[in-house]
Amino acid sequence: MAMPRQVLLFAGCMVQMSLRAWPSWREHFPAGRYRPILQIHNFAQILQIMQVLQGEANVPVELRPFCHVSPKLRCVRKPRDFSDVELALVEVSSPVELTYRGYNLHLFGLNQKLVKPLLSTTPEQKNLADIWTKSLRGIDEEGRAKNARALIETLPANMPEAALVRSIIEETRAARTDPAAGLAAVRSKLSCPIALVIRHFRYMPDGRPVSWPPDFVETLKSAAQQLNIPVFDPAPLVASAGVKQAIGDNDNHYRASFCPVMGEAITNFALSVPG
């Protein structure tokens, strides 16, 4: 069975790194019109990207780094209903959504394009920035508001794009959303098959996967079952290889040596999804 040639890849770093490391992944996932889609964390980001591709919305160029949206991503004129897509491969890692003036921000984008280059000039400022992002991840509104005010006071008046930086710190809000509703929303916008790859928060030394929030993975699996969406759970493969061989020592990502193994497994899973 040949791999669908037009694929929507809505996935985070675990899937994308694995596919890139699998030697023949480009044969199965050739570069196409939907390729400039960067890593995804949640369903709000998927829906935002779909709106850009369909011409229903746009993410301003000055916000794209913070939304982790490629500057190359633009409206695909025809077809706008994704009728040319044969498979959507989806992986989400969090039910927490960050919004700023109606746009969905990306925590990686905030860290890489805001916190590290602009909000780490002094130990005090870096500490406040770290607490601010932690309060967003934890949906701690009281802590967010307190640390946002303190962080803004550390900004120099002559810093680049001071007004934009100040407003992002002040106005960004976090909320927990229903992953089942998110999956259903994506399903409703696509006529092609959808396949879901599970993202576990971390693994215990004995190979047991840990979900965060605790009900996140089971909620996704249950929703996928109700929507007749096939699911790939990487946990058995990680346990079979051994956590020390599969997962890095200092983070929760796959080791470079394990990525091709996972890439092959995800490719075979995608190949098995009925068209």
Rosetta blueprint (number, residue, H / E / L):
1 M L
2 A L
3 M L
4 P L
5 R L
6 Q L
7 V E
8 L E
9 L E
10 F E
11 A L
12 G L
13 C H
14 M H
15 V H
16 Q H
17 M H
18 S H
19 L H
20 R H
21 A H
22 W L
23 P L
24 S L
25 W H
26 R H
27 E H
28 H H
29 F L
30 P L
31 A L
32 G L
33 R L
34 Y L
35 R L
36 P L
37 I L
38 L L
39 Q L
40 I L
41 H L
42 N L
43 F H
44 A H
45 Q H
46 I H
47 L H
48 Q H
49 I H
50 M H
51 Q H
52 V H
53 L H
54 Q H
55 G L
56 E L
57 A L
58 N L
59 V L
60 P L
61 V L
62 E L
63 L L
64 R H
65 P H
66 F H
67 C H
68 H L
69 V L
70 S L
71 P L
72 K L
73 L L
74 R L
75 C L
76 V L
77 R L
78 K L
79 P L
80 R L
81 D L
82 F L
83 S L
84 D L
85 V L
86 E L
87 L E
88 A E
89 L E
90 V E
91 E L
92 V L
93 S L
94 S L
95 P L
96 V E
97 E E
98 L E
99 T E
100 Y E
101 R L
102 G L
103 Y E
104 N E
105 L E
106 H L
107 L H
108 F H
109 G H
110 L H
111 N H
112 Q H
113 K H
114 L H
115 V H
116 K H
117 P H
118 L H
119 L L
120 S L
121 T L
122 T L
123 P H
124 E H
125 Q H
126 K H
127 N H
128 L H
129 A H
130 D H
131 I H
132 W H
133 T H
134 K H
135 S H
136 L H
137 R H
138 G L
139 I L
140 D L
141 E H
142 E H
143 G H
144 R H
145 A H
146 K H
147 N H
148 A H
149 R H
150 A H
151 L H
152 I H
153 E L
154 T L
155 L L
156 P L
157 A L
158 N L
159 M L
160 P L
161 E L
162 A H
163 A H
164 L H
165 V H
166 R H
167 S H
168 I H
169 I H
170 E H
171 E H
172 T L
173 R E
174 A E
175 A E
176 R E
177 T L
178 D L
179 P H
180 A H
181 A H
182 G H
183 L H
184 A H
185 A H
186 V H
187 R H
188 S H
189 K L
190 L L
191 S L
192 C L
193 P L
194 I E
195 A E
196 L E
197 V E
198 I L
199 R L
200 H L
201 F L
202 R E
203 Y E
204 M L
205 P L
206 D L
207 G L
208 R L
209 P E
210 V E
211 S L
212 W L
213 P L
214 P L
215 D L
216 F H
217 V H
218 E H
219 T H
220 L H
221 K H
222 S H
223 A H
224 A H
225 Q H
226 Q H
227 L L
228 N L
229 I L
230 P L
231 V E
232 F E
233 D L
234 P L
235 A H
236 P H
237 L H
238 V H
239 A H
240 S H
241 A H
242 G L
243 V H
244 K H
245 Q H
246 A H
247 I E
248 G L
249 D L
250 N L
251 D L
252 N L
253 H L
254 Y E
255 R L
256 A L
257 S L
258 F L
259 C H
260 P H
261 V H
262 M H
263 G H
264 E H
265 A H
266 I H
267 T H
268 N H
269 F H
270 A H
271 L H
272 S H
273 V L
274 P L
275 G L
